[in-house]
């Protein structure tokens, strides 16, 4: 992998990690069960995306 490709992956990892954290924070603060569930699903999806990017390296 070229250095530029590694930078793209590093950037994607950072974004996926940030979104996971934001969704987890939102889920912990939401009182509506449907919205909380949606935020938890988004957090899980972003964590899965992070894991896929991480395994590229």
Phi and psi restraints in degrees (value plus and minus 20) as a CYANA .aco file:
   2 UNK   PHI     -97.6   -57.6
   2 UNK   PSI     140.5   180.5
   3 UNK   PHI     -78.6   -38.6
   3 UNK   PSI     -55.6   -15.6
   4 UNK   PHI     -87.7   -47.7
   4 UNK   PSI     -59.5   -19.5
   5 UNK   PHI     -84.3   -44.3
   5 UNK   PSI     -59.5   -19.5
   6 UNK   PHI     -84.0   -44.0
   6 UNK   PSI     -56.5   -16.5
   7 UNK   PHI     -84.7   -44.7
   7 UNK   PSI     -59.3   -19.3
   8 UNK   PHI     -82.6   -42.6
   8 UNK   PSI     -62.4   -22.4
   9 UNK   PHI     -86.9   -46.9
   9 UNK   PSI     -61.5   -21.5
  10 UNK   PHI     -80.8   -40.8
  10 UNK   PSI     -62.2   -22.2
  11 UNK   PHI     -83.7   -43.7
  11 UNK   PSI     -64.5   -24.5
  12 UNK   PHI     -83.2   -43.2
  12 UNK   PSI     -58.6   -18.6
  13 UNK   PHI     -81.4   -41.4
  13 UNK   PSI     -64.2   -24.2
  14 UNK   PHI     -82.2   -42.2
  14 UNK   PSI     -63.0   -23.0
  15 UNK   PHI     -85.8   -45.8
  15 UNK   PSI     -64.7   -24.7
  16 UNK   PHI     -83.7   -43.7
  16 UNK   PSI     -60.2   -20.2
  17 UNK   PHI     -86.1   -46.1
  17 UNK   PSI     -62.2   -22.2
  18 UNK   PHI     -81.8   -41.8
  18 UNK   PSI     -66.5   -26.5
  19 UNK   PHI     -85.2   -45.2
  19 UNK   PSI     -58.0   -18.0
  20 UNK   PHI     -80.0   -40.0
  20 UNK   PSI     -67.6   -27.6
  21 UNK   PHI     -82.6   -42.6
  21 UNK   PSI     -63.4   -23.4
  22 UNK   PHI     -83.3   -43.3
  22 UNK   PSI     -62.1   -22.1
  23 UNK   PHI     -87.9   -47.9
  23 UNK   PSI     -57.7   -17.7
  24 UNK   PHI     -85.9   -45.9
  24 UNK   PSI     -60.9   -20.9
  25 UNK   PHI     -83.6   -43.6
  25 UNK   PSI     -65.5   -25.5
  26 UNK   PHI     -82.0   -42.0
  26 UNK   PSI     -63.8   -23.8
  27 UNK   PHI     -81.3   -41.3
  27 UNK   PSI     -57.7   -17.7
  28 UNK   PHI     -90.8   -50.8
  28 UNK   PSI     -40.4    -0.4
  29 UNK   PHI    -120.6   -80.6
  29 UNK   PSI     -35.0     5.0
  30 UNK   PHI     -99.2   -59.2
  30 UNK   PSI     119.7   159.7
  31 UNK   PHI    -118.0   -78.0
  31 UNK   PSI     -48.8    -8.8
  32 UNK   PHI     -91.5   -51.5
  32 UNK   PSI     101.2   141.2
  33 UNK   PHI     -79.8   -39.8
  33 UNK   PSI     -56.6   -16.6
  34 UNK   PHI     -87.7   -47.7
  34 UNK   PSI     -63.8   -23.8
  35 UNK   PHI     -88.0   -48.0
  35 UNK   PSI     -60.2   -20.2
  36 UNK   PHI     -80.6   -40.6
  36 UNK   PSI     -63.7   -23.7
  37 UNK   PHI     -82.0   -42.0
  37 UNK   PSI     -62.0   -22.0
  38 UNK   PHI     -83.0   -43.0
  38 UNK   PSI     -63.5   -23.5
  39 UNK   PHI     -84.7   -44.7
  39 UNK   PSI     -59.2   -19.2
  40 UNK   PHI     -85.5   -45.5
  40 UNK   PSI     -58.7   -18.7
  41 UNK   PHI     -85.2   -45.2
  41 UNK   PSI     -60.0   -20.0
  42 UNK   PHI     -84.9   -44.9
  42 UNK   PSI     -60.8   -20.8
  43 UNK   PHI     -81.5   -41.5
  43 UNK   PSI     -63.9   -23.9
  44 UNK   PHI     -84.2   -44.2
  44 UNK   PSI     -61.4   -21.4
  45 UNK   PHI     -83.5   -43.5
  45 UNK   PSI     -63.0   -23.0
  46 UNK   PHI     -88.4   -48.4
  46 UNK   PSI     -55.0   -15.0
  47 UNK   PHI     -85.5   -45.5
  47 UNK   PSI     -59.6   -19.6
  48 UNK   PHI     -83.5   -43.5
  48 UNK   PSI     -61.9   -21.9
  49 UNK   PHI     -82.9   -42.9
  49 UNK   PSI     -63.4   -23.4
  50 UNK   PHI     -77.1   -37.1
  50 UNK   PSI     -66.5   -26.5
  51 UNK   PHI     -81.9   -41.9
  51 UNK   PSI     -60.3   -20.3
  52 UNK   PHI     -84.9   -44.9
  52 UNK   PSI     -62.9   -22.9
  53 UNK   PHI     -84.5   -44.5
  53 UNK   PSI     -62.0   -22.0
  54 UNK   PHI     -80.4   -40.4
  54 UNK   PSI     -57.9   -17.9
  55 UNK   PHI     -95.8   -55.8
  55 UNK   PSI     -26.9    13.1
  56 UNK   PHI     -93.8   -53.8
  56 UNK   PSI     -45.9    -5.9
